[in-house]
């Protein structure tokens, strides 16, 4: 199991934790919309650091983005395994071809 899979399991376990003692539980308790909003905020922060070119800050913000992506997925009951399966399905497929197939 890799770090993302362990993190996804931890997030799932925190779903039933006391929101007063767990940031993850508190965020999930606020609902999917708030989880999506927080993910968006973190994504913008990562973009800013990418533009600035600060590798250490970008690394930190990227970790925040991944965490909040997993929380957002959990809020909508989308398992990480489903996302990984979709990535595997796309593996080896040209991005141009994959995008054209969506139409």
Secondary structure, DSSP 8 states (H G I E B T S, - for coil): --HHHHHHHHHHHHTTS-TTT-HHHHHHHT-HHHHHHHHHHHHHHHHHHHHHT-HHHHHHHHHHHHHHHHHHHHHTT--HHHHHHHHHHHTTS-HHHHHHHT-
